[in-house]
Amino acid sequence: MNETLQVDEATPLLSASHTSVREHRPAVLPVVRRYRLGGSNEDDTLDSQFRFPSDAERIAFLLLVQLHYNESQHNALNDSSDIWENWQHAKAASAAAEDTGRRASEMLDQFLINHSSSSTIQSIFWTAFPLEDTGHATTRAVIDMLTEERTPPELLTHPVVEAVVIKCWKYGMKAGSAQDHGLSLIGHFDALSTPRCMILTFISAASLARRWSIHTVPAMLVFPAFVMTLPSVPLPGNVSFSVLHIALLLQLVLLHLPNSPSIPVAVKPESTIPLSTLLFHGATRIVKPVTLFFFPVLLLATFLVSASLVDTPLSVLPDSLEVTPMDSRFSCFMLFITVIISLLGALNTTLVMFPTLASSAASTSRWDRYSRAIGLHARRSFVEALVQYEPYCFPVPFNMLQLLVRVPCMLFSGLGYPVTPYMKSMERVLWRVSVGLIGGAEPSQRLAKRRRGGVPAFGAETEDDRVNLASSISTASAFSTRSLPSTGPIPNLSALCARSFVANLLALHETRDDWENTLKWLKLMPDNLMPKLFAMLRSSCPQILTNAMITSYFLRGPSIVLTSDIPAVNKITILAVAGAGNSLHELHLTGFVKFADSVFTTILPSMPSLRILVLRGCTKVGSATAQAAARSCPLLSTVNFNYTAVPPVALVPLLKTCFDLKVLKLAGIPNWVSSLDFSKLFILKNIQTLKLRQLGLSETSINSFLARCPNLTRLDLSFTHVHRPLPVVLAEARIEKLSLTSTVISSVDVVALVSSLPHLKSLALGALGGGQGSSVAIGNTSAMTMTDQTLESLTDALKDFGQLEKISLVGNTKLGVTSRGGGALEYFIRCVGRNCKYLNLSGVHYLQSVHLAGLLPQDAENQPPRLEQLILNNTGVDDEAAPYLACCSNLVVLELAGTKISSGGLFSVIDTCSKLQTLNLTSCRGVSVTDRRRFFEVCVAT
């Protein structure tokens, strides 16, 4: 067994070469054979036998071993004539496939927690290992195994695998290196000819020099057609000319197959390859067998109807009739028509029963839109195309140029001159002067055209092509959670039944009869139970919710909630909401950025009883929707237009007609200009909640709007241009919730304003001085305006507010700078913070453990703090804070991301805080990476 190069302190910093490391890579199949003989296949066993230069190479070898072990288990099927032994092999193969998929996904997820470099992630799939210990053994990489039929679906459908394949297809293996300034000029040149560029440039017909495939057939027809007509050329009327037409038509058909080279592989493969695979399977598995089934009788019927319609005698029998009788003609014609109708009916029946369309709407991936089976076939076809265009590949017709190198090398080798080691270098030079020049022309022209717009680095991908790994893979946030026994009232019978139904829905979905009965019972459920049941299904098994299922069973009752997170929701689903009619009181449609304003305008006229309308994040909602709500929904009490495009003018009719409007949310609307005059607007006496977060309005416009709302109780002015809000108006309005995060209000005005609001229950004063959330201002400590002196004055104003339950000082980076000992932070926590249920001090970098001494009991009764949620992310607390945190026996959520606290300090906190359910330990270096997500389990084990 070959072992990798041993690396220790004595290893020279300048290694011999990259090739020497590659030669010492361990072989795969010997390890697989040892596993099959009963050896352990645990990862730590391999770690003790081999040393790998990087984590990426280690993961690549582990994946290869697992995939080859899975393949060997399947290859052992039916090797024996003994029935019981074959059954055992089949059982072992099934278990191996399931275990391989699970372990492969776990290894990738664990690797991604500590590594985010694109080049490092790609190297897992492209690092090749020898199969055997022999000197010139064949090498295989993980990417080669993805083309195998027995590759576990869990690995093939992993979001990272999809992202790596797409990126390598578009930008090649040197995509990350091309942006490195240390890369040589030749390396930059080689990075231009990516597989996508090569197939778009050389998508001509396959030649006879290629390895045999279905794409070789047109070339096989064209070549003899020209040879047989020499010294002339194929002319109209000749068989050769017809053969050329057949080759052309066949080539056009082959260009639409899912196999490379083809159009689906070159243009949006994640969308076109699954469609091509679906059509190909439909043709080969439906049209072909049905046509072959009816072909004999169709051929006979065609012959009979043709023979019966001619006027010449039918000489099938010795004594033939002069003319075919009319009765025979009619019978033959009816037979022909019957066969055609039967053929079309059979095709229609099989197409209706074709199972690949059954779950198209339940998929979360574009690859699986036509079913998981079609998606797996499409992925394998795409990976095969990627592997086919390996580095320094000579596509058709340039593969003929390889003969200029390989034929002389073979001759010299036969004469005893070993020149084969130099063949690869010579082929690279030939590739650069032929394929490389043409392949690099297209991206070079694209870069030249976009240079005026400020193109990023040389060879960098564009924004349209960039694969969003952050949205595909699991995040690195390390939240540890536990479920505690419920101490509240016993749930009612309907709630228990709903929980049981959701827990068993996947099992019911697998059996056709059970699923049909389930749908019948869903139809009979009362309308008032559907919103709660639908909410539970959205969170637990959204993949089962198809468009037809949602529109048929769940769009009823007093409340409808649809979000863009549900894969099956589309424009048809939104339009079907109109069927709820007069019984609908609440409508929540959030995150639908692609649907036009007219879609939402269409459904509102059918909802005259609507009281709550939430269109948050529907960025195309505008004037038409606001006017439709004003005309058709006069009973509205809550309107949420956050992050839409509703202009101020369109809001006026809604405010006039909806007299009961109490909640108005307008955050993040981009088209609100800085200067708007609301002084002439009528008094909005019923408005109690107003959210103007992230609006571009001037301070004058905001204050004129606030003056029209005398009865406000909840106000959000975060990230606005407010400098000094009207304290008199706000004090008279009995404000209970106030958010001024990232505004430029002065410290004196903040203290004066808060002092005039004795009814406050929630206060957010994060990053004061940031000014509309400017990243420059927030990152600049000098821009922050809240100091220790301001905090002391604020504490004196708040310590007598008996109703205050929630306060946030997140991002005020100047707090604690001048503290000596406890200082202002300790004074604030002792007098205000411990009496709240929610306290957020994230980003207060100078907050130390000593400042948390204010959480200690303050009286003889040893009453614990009221805190239920404490957020201390990115602060300076460490293990010395453990005894102070342990005093918070009512804690439910504790966030300590990016702090210096360790496992030893947390044990006492968890032992004392029996109500704690959520613990955030992201980037806590004092806690093991493997323990951050399961720290409650670690505590129980220890």
N, C-alpha and C positions, 0 to 999 in steps of 0.2 A: 504494500500500500504506500503510495507516494504521499508525503506530507509537504505542506507548504513551507516556505522559507521561514525559519525561526527568527523572530525579531525580539531583541532585548536591548539593554543599555549599551552593549558592546557593538551593536550593529552600526556600520558607518552611515553617516547622514546621506551620502551620495551612494545609492544602491547601484549595483552593476548595470542593470537595464530593466526595462519593463518586460522584455522577453524572458529574462531569467525568472522573474516572478511567475509569469504565465506557465513556464515549463514545470514549475513545482506545484501547480495546482493539483489537488487530489482528484482521483478518478471517481466516477459516479457509480458505475455498475458494480464494482466490488462491494461498496457499502450497501447497495440494494440487495445483493445476494446474501450478505451477512444478516440483513434484516429478515429476509425470507426464511433463513435457517433458524430464526428464533432470537436474534440479537435485538437489543433495545434500539428504538428509533427516536429516542428523546433527543432534544436539541443539545442538552448539556453533555450527553455522551459524545457527540461530534466535537463539541468545544474542547473536550479533554484530549481528543485524538489529533486535531488539526488546529493550526494557528492561521488566521486569516488577516491580511493587511488592513482590512476595513470591514465595517459592519455590512456594507452593501454586498461585498463579495461573500461574506458568511451567509447572508440571507439568500443570495442567489444559489449557493451550493445546497442549502437546506431545501429550497423549493425544488431544485432539480432532483434531488434524492427522493423527495416525496412524490413528485410527478412520475418518475421512472418506477418507483415502487408500486404506485397505483396502476401503471400500465402493465407491469409484470404480473400483477394479480389478475388482471383481465385476460392477459395472454395465456394464463394457465387454465382457462375454462375449456371444458370439453377435451382435455388432454387424456382423460382416462375413460375407459368403457364402463367403469363402475358408477352407477347412478348416485349412490350416496356420496361418493367422493366428488362427483361433479357438483352436487348440491352444496357441499361444504366449500368448494372453490367459489361457487357463485355467491354464497353468503359472505365469504371473506372478501371477495372483490367489491361487493356492495358496501361493506363496512369500511374498506380501504378508501373507496371513492368519497364517502361522506366524511371520513376523518381527514383526508387530504384537503378537501375543500375548506373545512373548518380551520385546520391548522394553517393553511396558506393565508387565509384572510386574517387570522390572528397575528401571524408573523408580519404581514404588511402593515397592519394597524399599529402594532407595537413599534415598528421601525419608523413610521411616519411621526410618531410622537416626538422623537429626538432628532429627526433629519428632515429638512425642508428644501434642500437644494435640488433643483430639477435634474441636474447632471448626475447627482448621486442616486436619485430614484431611478433614472433611466438605466444606470449601470447594472441594477439588479437584473433586468430583463435581457441585457446584451452581453453580459460576462459569460464567456464560453469555458466549459470544463471538459477535459478528456473523458471519454466513456470507459476506457480501459487503461491499464498501466503501461501498455506498449508505447514505444517511442513515437510512432506516427499514428496514434489512435484518432478516431473521429471525435470532434468536439461538438457539444450541444449547449445551447443557451436556453433560458426559460422561454424566450420569445419563440423558439422553435417548437417547444412543447405545447404552446397555445394553439397550434394548428391541428393537434391531434383530436380525434373524435371523442376520446375518453377524458379529455381535460375537465376537471370539476367545474361545473357552472358557477360555483361561488367565486372561483378565481377569475374565470373568463369575464364575468360580469362586474368584477370589482371596479369601482370608479377610477382608481389609480391606473389600473391596466388600460382602461379606455382612454384616459388622459395621456398616458405614455405613448400608446399606439398612434393616437391622433397627432401628437406633437412630433413624433419621429417621422410620420408620413408627410407632414407639412414642412418641417424644418430639418429633417435628417438627424443622424446621430450627433452631429457637431453643432446642433442648435444652441446649446449652452456655451460651447467653446467658442463659437463665432463671436460672441460678445466679450470674450476675454481679450484684453489688450495684449496679453503675452503670447497669443497664438501667432504662429508664423503666417507669412503671406500665402504660402501654399495651403495651409490649413483653412484660411478664409476662403480661398478659391474652391477647395473641395466641399466646403459647407454650402455653397450655392446650389449644387446639383442635388436637390432633395428628391426622394422618391416621387412626390407629387409632381414636381417640375418635370422629371424624366418621363413619367407616363403621359403628361399633357403634351410633351414634345414628341415622343416616339410612340404614339398610339396607333401606328400603321399596322397593316396586317402581319400576322406572325409568319415567320419563314420556316423553311425546312431545317435550318440549322438549330432551331430551338428544340428543347425537350418536348416529346409528344404530349399534346393536349388537344382539346376540342378546337382550340384556336388555330391548330395546324391544318385543319381540313381545307379552308379556302386556299391556302398556299399550295396544298397538294393538288387542288383542281387547276389552279392558274398555271403552275409550272408545266404539266404535260400538255395543257391547251396550247401553249406557245411552242413547245418542242415539236408537237405533231404537225404543226403548220409550217415549219421551217422549209425553205428560206423565206416564206411569206409570213403573214400575220393572220390571226383569226378574223374572218370577214363575215358579214351578215349572211345567213343561210347555212353556214357550216355548223357542225356539232360543237366545234371548239368555241365558237362565238356564244352559243347557248350555255356552254360550260362556264364561260366568264360571267355571264349574267347570274347563273346559279351561285357562283362564288361570291359575287357582289352582294346578292340578297342574303346569303348565309353569313357573310361578314357583318352586315348591318344588324342581323339578329344577335350574333355573338357579342357585339359591342354593348348589348344591353343585359348580358348575363352578369351574375354577381362575381364571376371569376376574372382576375386581371389577365390581360389588359382590357379594360372596358370603361364605358362612360360612368356607371355608378361608382366605381372605385375612385375615379378622378374628381367627381363633382359631389360634394357634400356626402361622403360615404355613410355617415351615421343616419342619414335619412333615405338615401337612394338604394343602398345595398339591401336593407331589410325589405323594401318594396320589390326589388328585383328578385330576391330570394323567395318572397311570397308568390310572385307570378311564375317563377321557375318551378316551384313545388306544385303549384296549381296545374301547370301544364304537364308535368311528369307524373303526378300522382292522381290527377282527376281526368284531364282531357285525354291523355294517352291511353290509360287502361279502359276508359269508357269507349273510346273510338275503336280500340282493338277488339273489344268485346262485340261491337256491332259491325265490325268490318266485313266478316264473311257474308252476312245477310245483306249488308249494304252493297257489297260488290255484286251479289247475285241480283238484287233488285234493280241496280243500275243497268246491268246487262239486259235484263228482261225488258225493262221499260224502253231502253234504246232500241232493242231488236224489234219490239212490237210496234214502234212508231215509224220504222222505215217502210218504204213501199216495195222494196225488193223482197222476193220470197225468203222465208225463214227456213234455211236448209239445215236445221239441227237434226231432223229425222229424215230417213230415206224418202218417205212419201210426204214431202213438205207441202204445205198449203201455198197457193199462189199469193194470197195476201193474208196478213194476220187478222183474225176475226176481231170485231169491235169489242166483244165481251172479254177477249184475252187482253186487248189493249187497256181496257178499263181496269181489269184485275191487276195487271202489272203496275199500272200507274198508282192504284190504291196501295199496293204493296210498297212501292217506293215512298209514297207520302207517309205511310205508317212507320216505316223504318226511320225516316228523317225526324218525324215527330217524337218517336221513341228515343232517338239519339239526343235530341235537344232536351227532352224531358229528363233523361238520365243525367245529362250535364248540369241542368238546373238543380236537380235534386241533390247531387253530390256537392255542388257549389254551396248550396244552402247549409248542408251538413258539414261543410269543411270546418274543422275545429280551430284553425289558426286565427279566424276572425272573432272567436268567441270572447276573448279577453283583451281586445285591443285597447279599450279605454281604461283598463286597470293598471297599466304599466306606468312606472315612473321614469323610464328611460326611452329615448327615441329608438334605440335598437330593438326594444321589445314591444313596439307599438302593435305588431301583428301577432303577438304571442311570444312566450319565452323561447319555445323551440325554434321559431324563425329567427329570433334575435341571436341565439347561440350559433346557428348556421351562418348568419350574416357576419358575426364577429370573427368566426374562423376564416371565412373568405377574405376578410379585410386583413387579418394577420398574415395569411398566406401571401397576399399581394405585397405587404410590407417586407416580409422575409425574402421574397423573390427579388426585390430591388435592394440588395445588400450593397455596402460601400464598394465603389469601383466596379459597378455592374455595367455590362455592355448590352444595352437593349437592342432590339431589332432596328435597323439592319447592321448596327455597329458591331454585333457579335462576330461578324465575319472578319473584322480586323484582328480578333484574337488569334486567328490562324497565322498572322504574320509573326507572332511571338511564340506560339505553342508548337507549331510544326518545326521550326529550326531547333527549338529547345529539345524536342523529342529526338530529332536526328542526332544532335550532339551528344545527348545522353546515351543513345544507342551505340555511338562510337567510343564511349568511354570517357566523355568529357562531362563531368557533373555540373551542368549549368542550371538545373532546375531551381536551386535556391534563389537565383537571380530573376526567375521568370515573373514573380509577383511584382518586383520593382519595375521591370520593363513594362508590364501591363499597366501599372499606375501611370507611368509617363505617357504611354499611348492613350490611356483614358483621358488624361488631362488635355491633350492636344486635339481630341476628337469629341467625346461625349461631354467633357467638362466645359469646353468653350461654349457649346450650344446650351447645355443645361444651366450655365451661369449667366447667360444673356438675359433671360426673362426676369429673374429677380433683380439683376443689375439695372435694367431699364425701369423697373418699378421703383427702385430706390432713387434713381435720378429724377423721376417725375415728382416724387414726394419730398425732395430735399428742401424745397422752399417752405414746406409746412413744418419743418423741424423734425425730421425723421430721427428716431432714437439711435441706437448703436448699429454698427455694421452687422448685417445679418439678423437683426432682432426681429421678432414676430410683430405683426400689427395688432391693434386693439381688437379688430374683428376676429382674428384668428386665435387670439390667446385663450388657452384652456384654463378655466377657472377651477383650479384644484381646491381652493378654499371652500367652494360650495358643493364639491363632490365627495370629499373625504371627511371622516369624522374629525372634529376639532381637537385641539390639545388641551382644552379646558378640563381640569381635574376636579370635578364635583363628586364628592363621596356622599351617598345618600343611604338612609335606612328607613324602614317602615315600622312605626310604633303601633302598638295595640290602640284601637280607637277607644277613647274615654267619653265620647259624646253619646247622644241618644242612639238607640238602635234604628238602623235604616228601615224604612217601610218596605212592604212586600214588593211593590213595583220596582223600587231601586235594586233590591236583591235579584229580582228576575232579570232586570236589564243587565246587571253585571254578569250574571251567568250566561245570558244570551251572547254577549260580546265575547266572553272568554271561549265559547264553544263555536263561534261562527265559522272559523276556518275549517273545523272538522265537518260542519254541516255543508260547507261549500264544496267539499270534495265528492260528495255523493249526490247524484242527480236527483233521486227521489226525495232525499231529505231537503235538498235545496228548493225544490218546487214547493214542498209543504211549508218551508220556512217563508217563502215569498207570499204564500197564501195567508199565513198568519200575520205577516207584516201589513198586509192590506187591511186586516181587521182591527189593527191597533187603534186606540183612540188618538185623536189629533193632538191632544195636550201632552201626550207622552213622546211624540216623535222628535221634538227638538232636543230633548235630553238624550234620547237613544242615539240620534244622529251625531251629537257631539262626542259621545263615547266611541262610536265607530270611527270618527275622523281621527281620533288620537291613537287608536289601537290597531286598526287594520284598514287604512285608506286604500290599499291596493285592491280590495274586493269591491269597492264602491265604483261601479260603472256609471256612465252617463244615463243609461236606460234605468238603472236601479234607483238612482237619485231622483230623477224626474218622475218615476212611477210611484215611489213609496214615501219619500222624505220631504217633498216640497209641499207640505201642508202643516196645519197647526198655527198657533199664534206667533211663532217665531221661526225665521229661516236664517241660517248662518252658512255662508259659502266663502271659502278662502282659496287663494291661488295655490295653496299647498296641496289641495286635493287634485291628483293627476287627471281625473276624469272630467273635471268641470271645464266646459267650453262655452262658446257663445250660445249654443242650443240650450244648455242648462240654465244660463242666465235668463234667456227669453221665456223658459218654461216657468219661471217664478211667478209670472203674471197669472198663472192658473190658480194661485192661492186666493186671489180675490179679496173680498171684503173681510175675511176672517184673519188676515195677516195684520199683526200689530207691530212687529219688529222685523226689520230687514237689515242684515249685515253682509255686505259684499266688500271684501278687503283684498287689496293686492293685485287687482286685475289691470295690469298696465297695458295690455294689448287691445282691449275692447274699446270701441269708439263711443263717443258721447251718445250717439243715437241708440245704442243698445240699452242703456239705462233709461233713456227717455221713453222708450217703447213700453217698458213694464210698469212705470209709475202710475199711469192713468187708471189702472185696474185695482188700485189699492187706496180707496178713500178713507179707510180706517187706520192707516199707518200712523204710528205714534213715534217710532224710533227709526231713523234712517242713518246708517253708517256706510259710507263709501270711501273709507280710508285707503289711501294708496292706489286708487283707481285714477291714474294720472291723466287720462283723457276725458274725465268728467268735467263738463264746462257749463256754459250758459244754458244750453237746452235742458240739461237735467235739473238745474236749479229752478228754471221756470216751470218745468213739468211738475216738480214737487210743490211749487207754490200754487199751481192751478188745481192739482188733483189730491193733495194731502193736507188739508187745512188743520188736521188734528195733531200735527207733528209737535212733539215736546222736546225731542233730541235730534240734532242734525250734526253729523260729523263729516266735514269736507276736508279733513287733514290730507295734505299731499295730493291734492287734485289740481284742477286748473280753473276753478270757478272764479270769475272776476267779481269785483265789488258791486258793479252795477246790477249783475244778475241776482245778487243777494237781497236787494231792496224789496222786490215783490214777495219774497219768502218771508221776510220780517214783517211785512204789512198784513199778510193773510193768515199766518200762523200765530194767533194770539196767545196760545199756550206754550210757546217756545221757551224752554228753560235752559237748555244746554246747547251751546254753539261752539264748535271746534273748527278752527280755520288755520291750523298749523302748516307751515311749509308750502304755502301756495306761491308759486314763483312769480305770477304776473300781477301782484299787488305793488303798485308804484309807491315811491317814497312819500309823495305829498297827496293826500286825499282829505277832503273836508267833510267831516261827519257832523258838523255843528248844526246843519239844517235837518238832520235825521230826527225822526220822532223819538219820543222817550220809549225805551225798551224796558218797561217796568218788570216784566216777568223773567228776564234773563238772569240766571243765577250762576251759571258756569260759562266762562269765556276763555278760550284758548287762542292766543295770538302768537304762539311760539314760532320763531324763525321767519316772521314776516318782514318785508323790507320797508315797512311804514316808518315815517318819521315820528319823532316824539310828539310833535304837535297833533298829528293825525291820531295817534294812539290815545292821547289824553282827551281829544274831542270825542272819541268813541267811548271811552270809559265814562265820560260825563253823561252819556245817554243811557247808562246802565246803573241806576241808583241802588239796585238790590242785589248786587253781586255777592256771592259767597266763596267762589273758587275762581282764581285768576292765574293765568300762566303767561308771563311776558318774557320767558327765557329766550336768549339769543336775538334780542331786538335792539333797536337804537334808543331805548329809553334811558334817560339820564336822571330824571327826577319826576316820578309819577305823582299824580295829585293825591296827597295824603288825606285831605279833607274828604274827598269823594270816597276813597277807600275805607276810611274810618267809619263813615256813615253807612257803608254798605255791609258792615259786619263780616269782614273777610275771615273765612275759616281756613282756606288753603291759598298760599301765595308762592309762586315760583319766579325767581329773578336770576336764575343761573346764567352766567356768562353775559351779564349786562355791565354797563360802565357807571352804574350809580355809585356815588361817593360814599365813603364809610359813614360820614355824618348823616347823610340822608337815609341810609339803610337803618341806622339805629333809631332815628326819629320816626321813620315810617313804621317799623316793627313795634315800637313802643305804643303807637296809636291803634294797634290791632289786638286787643286783649282776648279776642275770641279765636285766635289762631289755633288750628289743630295740626296743620302741616306747613312746613317752611323749607324752601330750597334756596340756598344762597351759594351755590357752587361756582367756583372760578370767577368770582366777582372781578371785573376789570377786563375780562376776555373779549368783550365786544363782538357779538353775533357769532361766537364760536370760532373766531379766527385761530387757526392752528399756530400761527406765529405768536399771537398774543398769549394763548394758553400755554404754549411751551416756554414762554419768557416769564421768569419769576418776577421780574421787575414790573410787569404789567398788572400783576394782581394787586388789588386794593385792600383786601381784608388782612389786617395785621393783628398781632396779639393785643394791642391796645383796643382795637375795634371789637375784638372778641370779648374782652372783659366788659366793655360797655354793653354789648349785645347780651351777655350773660346776665348782667344786672337787670336788663329789661325783660328777659324771658323767664327768669327763675320763679316768678310769681304767676306765670301763665299755667293754670291748673289743667287746661284742656289740651295742651300741646302733646301730641303723640308721635310726630314724625318730623325729623329735621335732617337736612343734608348740607354738608360743608365740603363736598367733594372738590378736589382740584385747587383749593386755596393754599398754594405752595409757600406763602410767607408765614403761615401759622407755625409757631414753635421756634422760629429763628432766634428770637430774643429771650426765650424762656430760660429761667434758672430754676432747676429742680422741677417742680410741677408746673408752675407758671399758669398762663391763661388757659391752656388746653386742659390741664387737670382741674382748674376751677370750673370750666364749662362742663366737663363730664360729670363732676360732682354735683353741680347745682341744676343742670338742665338735662344732659345726656342720659343719665341713669334713670330719669323719670319718664323718658319716652319709650315707646315700643319699637321705634325704628331710628337707627343712628347710622349715618354714612359719613365716614371720614377718609374715604379712599383718596389717594393721591396727596395726602398731607404728609410729605416726605419726612418732616422733622418730628412727627409724632413718635414718641418713644414709649417703652413699656411703663416707665415711671408715671407717665401722664394718665395711665389707666387706673391709678390708685384711687381715683374718684369713684370707681365702681365698688369699693369696699363698703360694708354696712356703715351707715351714718348715725344710727341711733342704738339705744339699748335693746330694741326688739330685733335687731339684726335683719331688718327687712331687705330682701334681695332687690336688685334693680328690676324695673319693669321691662327691660329690653327683651324683645323677641327676635329681632333681626339686627345684627351688628356687622357692619362692613368696614374692614380695615385693610383693604387691598393696597399694595404698594406703599406701605408705611414702614417705619423702622422698628416695629415691635419684634420681640424675640421670646425666648423661653421665660424670661423674667415676668412676662405678662400673664403667664399661666395662672397664678393664684388669683389675679384680678378677674380674669375671664371666668374662672371657676365659680366666682360669686354670682354669675348671671344664670341662676337656675331656671329661668323662664325662656332661655334662648331656644329658638327653633332653627334659625339660619345663622351661620357664622362664616364669614368670608375673610380668608387670610392670604389671598394670592400674592405672590411676590414679596413675602415677608421672610424673616430669618428664623421663624419658629420651627422647631424640630419635633420629631415623633415623641420624644420623652416629655416635652412640655404639653403635648396635646392629650396624652393619656389621662392626666388628672382632670382636664377640662371635660372630656367625654364621660368620665366616671361621675362627675358632679352634675353635669347638665343632662339630666335624664330625658328632657323633652327635645334635645337637639336631633334634627333630622337631615339637615343639609350642611356640608362642610366643603368649602372651596379651598383647595390646596395647590392650585395651579402655580407652577414655577417656585414652589417652596423647596429650596435645595436641601433643607434639613430633613426632608421626608423622601423616602425612596420613590422613584418614578412608578414602580409597580404597585406601591401602596397608596398612592394619592387618590385613586378612584375607588378604593375598597378599604379605607382606613377604619371604618366601623368594624369590618370583619377582622382586620388585624388586631384591633383592641380585644375582640372576643377571644381570638386565638391565643393571645398572650395572657 
